[in-house]
Amino acid sequence: MSAAALHLEAAASNIANARSTGALPDAPNPGGRGPAYTPMQIVQTASANGGVTASISPSTSGALLQYDPSAPYANSRGLVGAPDVTLEDQMLELVTARYSFAANLAVARTDNEMADALLHIRV
């Protein structure tokens, strides 16, 4: 369930910053604007005793070039950096996280019901 919660957290951060821009590494940056937002991704690894371990890490995808000559941090060709985030992919992440959380909750409920039934067996 915590992995599903991390998926929600990463998708929310990516959606909130999807339309932000930032300076490119080679551009003059008079206002000290930071680089473009780096999208977040979830890294999941299987645990030896079952389940998964999940963590949030920056995506390896680079910034996209976006034309915005009015930005003070644009390079000589009027380009700024924009995060490589599509709202469609992030909505898919949200839906996947929702169903993953619901499936894990169903497993926990079933486990609880089975343990309760086991305790009430009469000989």
Residue frames as qw, qx, qy, qz and C-alpha x, y, z in Angstrom:
[[0.000, 0.885, 0.465, 0.000, 0.00, 0.00, 0.00],
 [0.307, -0.771, 0.097, 0.550, 2.89, 2.34, 0.67],
 [0.390, -0.046, 0.599, 0.698, 4.15, 1.81, -2.90],
 [0.135, 0.679, 0.635, 0.342, 0.74, 2.90, -4.22],
 [0.220, -0.911, -0.222, 0.270, 0.89, 5.98, -1.98],
 [0.405, -0.489, 0.355, 0.686, 4.33, 6.83, -3.40],
 [0.314, 0.333, 0.671, 0.583, 2.92, 6.52, -6.93],
 [0.030, -0.876, -0.475, -0.076, 0.25, 9.05, -5.98],
 [0.368, -0.796, 0.033, 0.479, 2.86, 11.38, -4.49],
 [0.420, -0.208, 0.522, 0.713, 5.12, 11.24, -7.55],
 [0.215, 0.534, 0.667, 0.473, 2.23, 11.70, -10.00],
 [0.137, -0.915, -0.359, 0.125, 0.90, 14.67, -8.01],
 [0.382, -0.658, 0.220, 0.611, 4.32, 16.32, -8.04],
 [0.369, 0.041, 0.642, 0.671, 4.73, 15.70, -11.77],
 [0.112, 0.726, 0.620, 0.276, 1.27, 17.09, -12.56],
 [0.237, -0.895, -0.203, 0.320, 1.84, 20.17, -10.42],
 [0.285, -0.663, 0.363, 0.589, 5.09, 20.96, -12.25],
 [0.670, 0.346, 0.596, 0.276, 4.13, 19.79, -15.76],
 [0.373, 0.843, 0.263, 0.284, 3.92, 23.30, -17.22],
 [0.382, -0.855, 0.153, 0.316, 6.88, 24.81, -15.41],
 [0.714, 0.617, -0.126, 0.307, 10.02, 25.87, -17.24],
 [0.604, -0.708, 0.154, 0.331, 13.59, 26.50, -16.24],
 [0.140, 0.841, -0.441, -0.280, 16.94, 27.58, -17.53],
 [0.938, 0.294, -0.146, 0.113, 19.00, 25.39, -19.82],
 [0.774, -0.436, 0.052, 0.457, 22.56, 24.64, -18.69],
 [0.551, 0.121, 0.258, 0.785, 24.13, 26.71, -21.50],
 [0.036, 0.799, 0.390, 0.456, 21.80, 29.72, -21.19],
 [0.122, 0.307, -0.347, 0.878, 22.52, 33.02, -19.47],
 [0.450, -0.567, -0.690, -0.004, 20.52, 33.11, -16.27],
 [0.091, 0.483, -0.197, 0.848, 20.29, 36.67, -14.94],
 [0.592, -0.511, 0.031, -0.622, 17.55, 35.93, -12.39],
 [0.120, -0.365, 0.875, -0.295, 19.20, 32.78, -11.06],
 [0.841, 0.033, -0.003, -0.540, 16.28, 30.63, -12.18],
 [0.565, -0.303, 0.768, -0.010, 16.85, 26.96, -11.50],
 [0.065, 0.144, -0.851, -0.501, 16.86, 24.25, -14.14],
 [0.631, -0.130, -0.407, -0.648, 13.68, 22.67, -15.46],
 [0.726, -0.303, 0.427, -0.445, 11.76, 20.45, -13.06],
 [0.209, 0.282, -0.927, -0.129, 12.98, 16.86, -13.08],
 [0.776, -0.212, -0.265, -0.531, 10.02, 14.45, -13.12],
 [0.407, -0.399, 0.749, -0.339, 9.82, 11.91, -10.31],
 [0.730, 0.104, -0.592, -0.324, 9.51, 8.17, -10.82],
 [0.777, -0.435, 0.344, -0.298, 8.98, 5.19, -8.55],
 [0.407, 0.435, -0.803, 0.002, 11.63, 2.49, -8.30],
 [0.851, -0.292, 0.195, -0.391, 10.30, -0.80, -6.97],
 [0.315, 0.422, -0.849, 0.040, 12.42, -3.80, -6.01],
 [0.828, -0.267, -0.426, -0.247, 11.20, -7.18, -4.85],
 [0.390, -0.633, 0.555, -0.373, 11.87, -8.05, -1.22],
 [0.256, 0.263, -0.930, 0.006, 13.34, -11.46, -0.39],
 [0.113, 0.172, 0.880, -0.427, 10.53, -12.22, 2.08],
 [0.144, 0.626, 0.743, 0.187, 7.75, -11.07, -0.26],
 [0.001, 0.917, 0.274, -0.290, 6.34, -7.72, -1.20],
 [0.564, 0.579, 0.080, 0.584, 8.20, -4.80, -2.68],
 [0.380, -0.580, -0.143, 0.706, 10.31, -1.90, -1.54],
 [0.366, 0.759, 0.367, 0.395, 9.50, 1.36, -3.29],
 [0.358, -0.554, -0.073, 0.748, 11.25, 4.71, -3.39],
 [0.378, 0.904, 0.191, -0.062, 10.91, 7.96, -5.30],
 [0.563, -0.322, 0.313, 0.694, 13.82, 9.04, -7.48],
 [0.251, 0.677, -0.159, -0.673, 14.37, 11.64, -10.18],
 [0.846, 0.460, 0.266, -0.039, 13.65, 10.47, -13.71],
 [0.581, -0.276, 0.442, 0.626, 16.55, 10.00, -16.07],
 [0.431, 0.676, 0.472, 0.367, 14.73, 11.73, -18.92],
 [0.347, -0.085, -0.006, 0.934, 16.22, 15.07, -19.80],
 [0.200, 0.603, 0.305, -0.709, 14.43, 18.36, -20.16],
 [0.497, 0.584, 0.562, 0.308, 12.50, 19.11, -23.33],
 [0.221, -0.084, 0.130, 0.963, 13.22, 22.25, -25.28],
 [0.123, 0.772, 0.619, -0.079, 10.38, 24.76, -25.34],
 [0.307, 0.409, 0.193, 0.837, 10.28, 28.03, -27.28],
 [0.282, -0.868, -0.394, 0.113, 9.76, 31.00, -24.95],
 [0.516, 0.404, -0.055, 0.754, 11.87, 33.98, -26.07],
 [0.247, -0.789, -0.038, -0.562, 10.22, 36.26, -23.49],
 [0.827, -0.522, -0.153, 0.140, 11.69, 34.30, -20.57],
 [0.059, -0.930, 0.360, -0.034, 14.71, 36.10, -19.07],
 [0.553, -0.463, 0.687, 0.085, 16.50, 32.76, -18.76],
 [0.855, 0.479, 0.190, -0.068, 15.98, 31.72, -22.41],
 [0.651, -0.236, 0.403, 0.599, 19.06, 30.85, -24.40],
 [0.044, -0.404, 0.340, 0.848, 20.16, 32.72, -27.54],
 [0.130, -0.144, -0.792, -0.578, 17.59, 30.83, -29.67],
 [0.501, -0.255, 0.016, -0.827, 14.72, 31.61, -27.24],
 [0.744, -0.134, -0.637, -0.147, 14.57, 28.10, -25.80],
 [0.402, -0.519, 0.528, -0.538, 13.96, 27.12, -22.18],
 [0.191, 0.085, -0.976, 0.061, 13.84, 23.74, -20.48],
 [0.693, -0.201, 0.016, -0.693, 10.51, 22.04, -19.74],
 [0.472, -0.248, 0.820, -0.209, 9.92, 18.77, -17.87],
 [0.345, 0.101, -0.816, -0.453, 9.24, 15.65, -19.92],
 [0.241, 0.206, 0.803, -0.504, 5.81, 15.09, -18.35],
 [0.300, -0.207, -0.593, -0.718, 2.59, 14.21, -20.14],
 [0.497, -0.166, 0.371, -0.767, -0.67, 14.55, -18.28],
 [0.856, 0.064, -0.330, -0.393, -1.98, 11.38, -19.91],
 [0.629, 0.191, -0.698, 0.283, 0.86, 9.29, -18.45],
 [0.016, -0.207, 0.606, -0.768, 0.39, 10.87, -15.04],
 [0.695, -0.092, 0.078, -0.709, -3.36, 10.19, -15.06],
 [0.842, 0.109, -0.515, -0.115, -2.56, 6.58, -15.93],
 [0.352, 0.232, -0.712, 0.562, -0.20, 6.50, -12.92],
 [0.367, -0.185, 0.392, -0.823, -3.01, 7.82, -10.70],
 [0.842, -0.005, -0.163, -0.514, -5.48, 5.20, -11.91],
 [0.730, 0.194, -0.638, 0.149, -2.90, 2.42, -11.56],
 [0.111, 0.247, -0.660, 0.701, -2.09, 3.54, -8.02],
 [0.600, -0.153, 0.183, -0.764, -5.79, 3.61, -7.14],
 [0.907, 0.042, -0.297, -0.296, -6.35, 0.04, -8.32],
 [0.564, 0.274, -0.677, 0.385, -3.12, -1.15, -6.73],
 [0.164, -0.258, 0.552, -0.775, -4.17, 0.32, -3.39],
 [0.764, -0.072, 0.045, -0.639, -7.65, -1.23, -3.70],
 [0.846, 0.160, -0.504, -0.064, -6.20, -4.65, -4.57],
 [0.355, 0.267, -0.700, 0.560, -3.81, -4.54, -1.62],
 [0.412, -0.207, 0.389, -0.797, -6.65, -3.52, 0.68],
 [0.869, 0.005, -0.204, -0.451, -8.72, -6.46, -0.56],
 [0.697, 0.206, -0.647, 0.228, -5.84, -8.83, 0.20],
 [0.049, 0.257, -0.625, 0.735, -5.47, -7.40, 3.71],
 [0.644, -0.133, 0.164, -0.736, -9.22, -7.75, 4.34],
 [0.884, 0.088, -0.401, -0.223, -9.22, -11.35, 3.09],
 [0.483, 0.258, -0.702, 0.455, -6.24, -12.16, 5.29],
 [0.239, -0.227, 0.495, -0.804, -8.05, -10.69, 8.27],
 [0.800, -0.044, -0.046, -0.597, -11.22, -12.65, 7.51],
 [0.811, 0.166, -0.561, 0.014, -9.26, -15.91, 7.13],
 [0.259, 0.250, -0.695, 0.622, -7.41, -15.35, 10.41],
 [0.477, -0.165, 0.327, -0.799, -10.71, -14.55, 12.14],
 [0.873, 0.039, -0.257, -0.412, -12.33, -17.70, 10.70],
 [0.634, 0.241, -0.687, 0.260, -9.36, -19.79, 11.83],
 [0.005, -0.237, 0.632, -0.738, -9.70, -18.51, 15.38],
 [0.618, -0.042, 0.249, -0.744, -13.39, -19.41, 15.47],
 [0.638, 0.124, -0.719, -0.248, -13.03, -23.05, 14.36],
 [0.669, -0.388, 0.422, -0.473, -14.66, -25.39, 16.86],
 [0.222, 0.291, -0.928, -0.067, -13.49, -28.92, 17.36]]
